[in-house]
């Protein structure tokens, strides 16, 4: 159902955007997600994308991503990062894309 898929996409992207916004204001130890993200640096200076993906998977799937899932979803980061300026403001759209994609990923498509 297209309207249900659109609603899910909207809710997921809103959750991601708000969580990123809230976490960017907190110290790493006080964050719910994004514990390994340095919000003072640009996307090209982040080393822990896999850890961030694992946090997203834990929230949305209640488990760690498989190697295949991680590879597929981290391709988003690899594809988008070169086009972004290495500025902290560029983190928000990149994190939003990864978070939303993880939230919308259908396990049966990624695992099988």
Phi, psi and omega in degrees: 000121185295321181291326177291319178296319178296317179297317178297317179297316180296314179296317180296314181293324176295314177303311182299312182300315180293320180295319178297315180300311181295314182295329180294341180266351184256158172290156184305321182288341180263357183280150174278319176232178174062033182294334182259001180271134175259103184289358176266356181242161179280173184296332181283348180258009180266132183253349191246045180296322180296321178294321178293318176300318179298322176296315178298315181298321179298319180291313186274324187249348182063033178195169175286150174287148173288169178301317180296315179298315180299316179300313180297314183285327178287345173297333176299313179298314181297325182283323186273322188306314182299334182276349183265146171293148181278070185230142180306329179295337180285346179294322186301308179295327179291313177298320178299317180296314181293316180297312181296317178298320179294316180296329181267350182297130178268119185307319184296332179283318184284322185279322185268000000 
